[in-house]
């Protein structure tokens, strides 16, 4: 038996007692600390207190207990280094061969709604990371466990060979360094936020693996889904899947896009998304009617799309959703009758996501070759706009409704973006063109005769008057755009000539 001595000190005590008992049955001496020792002794495990090893009491409310040569010497000594082993003997230190440590619950503490700064600080572990890093550094001789999921594998190897193999110890060591790095990253993020520093010289972020994906955007690309340690309720990462096959990479991106759009609305709303762009958006007094409008906005593109709704799906709405092929339906809840209807489609994914009050804008991280771009999410609403009306005519009450809908949707359309809206629904969407009039033409063509009397929303200013001319020719009567072009007067003049009312918001909504 190579492994003779184990040190156990954990906050996560899942499956710990049976693991420690089996160590004892194998003749392995167990050293432990504080609450872990008490738990093990009450369960009948013969655990030695850390003070018996160090000859020094735990002090400062447990802040100092394992930071001692009797512990770290036993962890860091290289077994085939004669000098190291002689120094252990000279100082009366015994080697520690197995370390089972996980850290103070810092993440769990700062996840509580009413935690204090002092509570957060007290849950910053010092001795734990030190022991873990020392053991992982010396993994050639020391087996280190940070995850209860590894207990059985470690026991199986010890029972078979009296030790663990080097390859496995190296994998455990890598897991330790990931664990301590993630722990420190979360602490760094929290402490940086407390100081109010927004753009530090170095940035460390951490994510937790949620699931392996079958593939990425295309079958030849591998992909994994990670989520933030501090959960965000109104997110795809926290969605509950009630039915259907596993989400794919593209499903997750499209579902996230749909969710971000539907969150813009307080009235009952339905959003259809294809390839990260909305293809139909509708609002109404009922969710059934809102969905009907989203469907009618583009009955061709909605096929195979993702639907997000901001009200419970009832039987009537479910009946309409059931009529076409959809990949995903997202809603706060589904009625029992709706579930009976929709679950008849084997592969249709049904997701529920909690509604959430809008808070501090989250950071958006986008990778580029060799680096990362970070920005605040585009969370500005119409209430944040500095509205001005440079044209002779002001919008009517109905035009204001259509303008606001177009403006809510256009911020979620790939630039250059143009959205036409009329009677609580989108009727034409032009996305991702290299020039703005090109997007306008696509939106107008999609709207057809419905464009007469509609409102146009643009994500950025008009660099020239050609978009206004195209809008006028189609029968558009109202336009909302940021303004700010050196050729604003050209667009204003064109709008006045055609009797179009134009609203400036002062807010650009590029989406690259």
N, C-alpha and C positions, 0 to 999 in steps of 0.2 A: 504494500500500500504506500504509494508516493504521497498522496494527499493525507496529511495527518492532523491538520489544524485549520479550522475555518473561522472567519470573522463575519458575523451577521449583524447588520444594523439597517433596518428598512422602515420607511413610512408606509409603503404598500405591502401589507401583510397577507396578501392573497396567496393561499396554498403554502404558507410558510411553515406551519406546524408539522404537517406530514413530511415535508422536505427535511426539516431539521431532525425529526425523529429518525428518519432513515439514515441521516449522517451519523447520528449517535449509534445506531445499530451496526454501522460499518466501522465503529471504533474511532471516528473522527471527533476530536475535541472541538467544542463550540465556544467561541468568545462572543459576547454580545454587549449591547449598551441599552441604558434607559428603559423605555417602554417595550422595546423588542425583547430584552432580557426578561422582563417581568412576564410578558406573554408566554415566552418559551418555558420558563420555570413553572408557571401555572399549568401548562400543558404537559408537564412531566419531563421536559427536556433538560438535561444537566448542562446549563449554560453558565460559563464563567464570566463575571463582570469585568468590564474593561479596566477598572481601577486595580483589580487583582493582577493584571498583566503589567500595567504601567507603574504601579506602586504610587499612584498620584490620584487624588479624588477628582471626580467631575466637578468643575467649578463654573461660576458665572452662568447659572441656570442652564448648564449643559453646553454653553458656547465652546468650552474647552474640555475635551475629553479624549479624542483620538489623535490630536496633534502632539505626538510624542515619539521619540526614537524607538521605543519598545514596539510601537505599532509600525511605523514607516520603515524602520530597519528590517523588520520581519517581512515587509512587503517588497522592498526594493533590493534585497540581497540577491545577487546572481549566484545560483546554487553551484555552478561549476567554476566559480571564481574563488580560489583558495583564500585570498586576502579578505574578501567579503565574509566568508564563513568563519574565519578566525576572529574577525571583529565582532560578529554576532556572539561567538562563544565568550570572548573577553568581556563583553558587556552584559552577559546573561540574557540575551535576546533569542527567542525561538522563532523560526520561520513561520510565516502564515501562508498556507498553500491555496486556500480557497476564500474568496471574498464575495459576500452577497450584500450589496448596498444599493439602495435607491434613495432619492433625495427628498428634502423637505418639500412639502406641497406648495411651491411658490405659485405655479399656474392656477391651481385650485383656489388659492387664497385671493389672487387678484381677479378671479372670475366671479367672486361673490359681489353682489350689488352694493353692499355696505361695508366693505373692508376699509381699514385705515392704513395710512402710510406706515405706522409702526408695526402693524401686523405683517405688511408686505416685507419689511426689512427683517423681521424676526424669522421669516420663512426663507431667507437666503441662506442656503447651506454652505458651510465652509469646510468642515472636516470630511463630509461625504465626498465631494468632488476630489478632495486631496487623496483620499484612499482609493477612489476609483481610478484616477489618473496614474497613481503610483502602481497599482495592480496591473492596469492595462499596459503601462510602459514595460513592466516586467512580465509580460504574458508568456515569455519563454518558460517561466517557472510557476506562474501564478494563474489560476483560473478565476475569472472575475465575472459575476452575474449581476446584471442590472435589471433584468426582465424576468418575472416569474414564469414566463412561457418557456424559459430555458432550463427550468429545474429538472424536468424528467430526462432530458438528453444528457445533462451533466451526471445525474445519478446513474443512468444506464452505462455510461462510459466508465465511471468509477467502479461500479459493481463488476464490470467485465475485466477491466485492466488495472484497476487501482489508481488510475489517473485519467486525465483527458488528453486527447491528442493535440499536437501543436497547431494544426490547421484550424481546428475548432476553437482553440484558445485565441487564435488571431482574429477569428470572426467575432468572438465575444468582445475582444479588446476594441475592435472597430465600432461595435455597437455602443460601447462605453463612451468613446470619444464623440460619437454622434449625440449621445444622450447629454453629456456635459456641455457640448457646444450649443445644443438647443436650449438647455437650461440657462446658460449664460446669455445667449442671444435674447431670451425673453426678459431676463433681468435688465440687460442693457437697454432694450426697447422701453421698458417701463421707466427706468431711471432717467433716460433721455427725455421721455415725455413729461416727466415731473419738472425737469429743468426748463422745459419750453424750447429746447433747441430743436429746430426743424430739419436742418440739413447738416448732420454731423460729417466730419471728414471721413469716417469709415462707417459702413452700414452692415450689420449682420442680421439676417432674417432667418426664421425657421418655420418649417411646415411639417405637418404630420401626414403620413401616408394614409389615404382613405381606401384606395383600391387600385389594383392593376387593371388596366384597360386592355381590351383585345388587340387594339392597334390605335394609331393616331389618326391624323386627317386622312391618310391613305393606308391600305393594308400593309405596305412595306415599312411603315414607321411605327416604332414602339412608343408606348405612352403610359403614363401613370397619373393618377389624380391625387393631389395633395391638398390639404386644407390648413387653415390657420389654427394655431393652438387655442386661441381665444375665439370661441365660436361666434359667428354672426348669424342670428336666427333666420333672417330673411335672405337666405342664400341657397344656391343649389347644393352646396356642400352639406347643409343641414336638412335638406329635403327628406321626407319619408316616402319611400316608394311602396305604394300599395299593390301594384300589379305590373306585369309586363317583364320583358327581358331586360338584361343589364344595360345600363346607359353606355353609349360609346363616347369617344372623344368629341366628335362633332355634335352629338346630342347635348353634351354638357355645355358646350359653348353656345349653341343655339338656345338652349333652355335658359341660360344665364341672360342672354340678350332679351328674351321675351319677358323674363321676370323684371329686368330693369325698366322696361317700357311700361308694363302694367302698373308698376309702383308709382308712376307719374299721376295716376288718376284716383280721385276720391269717389266719383260716381261709378256705378257698375260699368266695367270695361272688359273688353276681350281683345287680345293681341295675337295675331298669327305671324310667325317668323319662319323665314327660309334663309339659310346660309348667312346668318347673323344680321339680316335686314328684315324689318317689318314688311309684310306684304299686305296686311290688312289690319286696321284698328277701328273698333267701334265702341261707342258709349251709348247708354240708354237708361231708362228707369228700371229695367230688369236685366239680369245677366243673360237670359235667353235672347232678348232683343239685341243686346250688345254683341253677342256672338253672331247673330244673323247678319248684322251690319258688317262685322269683320269678315265674314264669309263672302258677302256680296261685294266687298271692296275689291277682291281679286279671287274669284272662285277657281281659277286655274292654278295659281301659285300656291294656294293653301294646301293643295294635295301633297301629302307626305310631310306636312309642316309640323311645327310645334305651336300649341295653343296655351296661352296663359290668361287666367281669369282672376279677378279680384273679389269674387263672391263665391259662395258655395255653389257647386254644380248640382242642380235639381234634375228631376226626371225629364222634364221638358227639354232642358238644354242638352242633357245627355243623349236624348233621342236624336237630336240634330247632329251632335258630335259623332254619333255612331254611324251616320250615313256616309261618311267619307273616310278615306285612309289617312290617319294621322300617326305620327311617331310618338308624341308626348302630349299629355294634358296636365297643366299645372293649375292648382287651385288651393285656396285655404282649406277647404273641406269638400267632400262628396257625400251627398245624401245616400242612404241605404239603397234607394231605388235606382239612383244614378250608377252606383257601383254594380248593381245587378245587370244593368244594361251594358256598361262599358267593359266589364271584365269578361264578357262573352268573346271579346277579341283577345286572343292569347298573347300577342306581342305588344299590344298597346300599353305604353308605360303611363301610369297614373302617379303623380307626385303631389304631396301636400306640403305647403311651406307656410310657416307662421307669418302673420302680418307683423310689421315692425315700424315703430315710429322712426321717422328719418332723424338721424343724429349727425355726429361729426362726419364729414366726408371721409371715406376710406382712401387709402393710398392705392394707386394702380401701378403695378409693376409690369413692365414689358421688356423682354429680353431682346437684345441686339447682339450681333456678333462681337464678342469680346467685352460686353458690358450690359448695363441695365438702365432703362429709363424709368423714372418714378415721377408721378404727378398725383395731385388730388383728383378724385373723380369729379366729373362735371355734374355738380349737384344744384346748380343755379336754376331757379324756377322763374315763372313770369313775374312773381312778386319782387324778384331782385332786379328786374329790368327797369331802366330809366326810359320810359316810353315817351316818344314824341311822334307827332303826325305832321310830316312835312308837306303833304299834299293838300289841295284845296278842300277835298271832301273827307269827312271823318267816317269811320266804319259805322254801319248800322248795328243794332243789337245782335242780329243773327250773324253778321259778318264777324263781330268780336268772338262769338262762340267758335266759328269755323277757324278763325285766325289762331286762337289759343290752342285748339286741337292740333292744327298743323304745326305749331311751334313746339308743342310737347313731343310730337313724334319725330320731327326732323332732326332733333339732337341725337337721336339713336340710329340714324341712317348714315351709311358710309358716305363720306364726302367725295366729290361735290354732291350735295343733297338738295332735292326739291320735293316737297309734299303738297298735294292738293287735298283739301278737306271740304266737306259739305254735309250739312244735316247730320252731325255727330258721327261721321265716319270718314276714313280716308278714301279717296277715289282714284288717286294716282300717286305713285312713288317712283322717283328717279334717283338712282343711287350710284355712287362711285365713278362718275364720268370725269374725264380729264378737263372738261369745261362745263360751266354752269348751265349754259343754254342747252347743252346736250342732255343733262339731267332733266331740265324742264321739258324738253321735247318728249322724253320717255314718259314722264308723268302725265303729260297732256294726252299723248297717244293712248295710254292706258285708261285715262278717264273718259275719253271719247266725248259724247254729247253731254255727259254729266258735268264736264268742266264749266259749262255755262252757269254763271252765278256762284262759282266756288271761290275759296280762298287759297292762296299760295304761301307756303312757308319755305324759307331758304336758310341753310345753316350758316351762311356767310354773306357778305355784301355783294351787290351786283357790280362787277368791274366796268360794265357798260350797259347801255339801255336795251340790248337785244333780248334779254330775258323778259323784260316788261313788254316788249313788242310781241313776243311769242305768247305771253300770258293774255294780253289783250285780244289777240287773234282768236284764242281758244274760248274767250268769254269769261275769264277770271275777273272778278270785280274788287278783290282785296288782296294785298300782299303784306307779309310780315318778314322783315329781314333786319340784320344788325345795323345797317348803315355804316358810314365811315369811309366810303370809297372817294377818291378824288373826283370821280365822275358821278357822285350822287345826284348832282343837279340834272344830269342827262336822264337818269332814271325817274326822278321826280317829275321832270317836264313831260316825259313820255306817259307817265301815269296820269297826270292831269289832262293831257290831250285825249286820253281814252276814258276819262271819268273813273279811274281806278283809285281807291283809297290805299295809302301805303303807311305802314307803321314801322318805325325804327325802335329797336330794343336796346341797342348798345351792347349786346351780348352775342358773341360768336359761338357756334356749337360745332366746330370741326370734329370729325370722328374718322381718324385714319386707321 
